Amino acid sequence: MITPPFLRPGDTVTIVAPASPLPYDDLNKAFHLLRHDWQLTVLEGAHLQASIGAFAGTDEQRLADLQQAINDPSVRAIFAARGGYGSYRLVEKLDLTPLLTNPKWLVGFSDITILLSHLQQLGVASLHASMPRQFRLDDMEDDIETLRQWLFGEPVAPYVTKPNTLNRLGTGVGTLAGGNLSLLIHALGTSSDVDWTGKLLFIEDIDETVFSLDRTMIQLRRAGKLANLAGLLVGTFSDMRDNLTSPSGKTANELIAEAVSGYTYPVAFGMPIGHEGRNLAMPVGLPGTLTVADEGGSLAF
């Protein structure tokens, strides 16, 4: 994997909106933090403030902003302003090959998972992390600090979880892969599909039904995607909806544990990844060590 150069004060970064629109004022705290606290030069995508229906501009506008940031040799990192939906519509036309000779960090999660997967398939590391629109929210200190540490090449302490009866004990060493489970499913069989063999897979999701999660996990098992992992890290599954007339009777975590019950690699539930609670920065494509013991799980880098 190609690891982009770490940032230094004075470097140039760009904020683009490859998915859904957002109120421009929601970025005020991010602009202040990036420019004043981190001492970076911040550029904005030409269509950052665009809004057409469910998207931050047309496909062509969003693609142009992202491609411009990729092509610009002065830009050292690209922040997706928010997720939502829209990145999947761009990935077929996006040219990521300039990053092979001039790598730079791509930062985002949720809908941005498809871009992170596409980058990993190409061989370039990226960061599954909170995005500038979220910087304004409460209790974001840990999320933002781990993002800063990864971007600036500083040591990052292990991420730890509490004990969970669904955990499977053991140690796994491998490259990190994953993100939003729905987007990972939509990458299957495409040029964005990453080989998970020997990987530490991390997953999270939001606003899905319990039945759709069950189908998703069965599909992954049937496709052989879960058989040869180095380990599984399960983040938060927020706002899950059950069938009111015929409930499944199982939680999201129970369905995931059931799907991987036939394997022996370590599994850690409650990882600080996702849309709810902490969302610590995860270096997609870089190595980690997952240790799951009676006292909980630990992901070290």
Order of alpha helices (4+ residues) and beta strands (2+ residues): beta-alpha-beta-alpha-beta-alpha-beta-alpha-beta-alpha-beta-beta-alpha-beta-alpha-beta-alpha-beta-beta-beta-beta
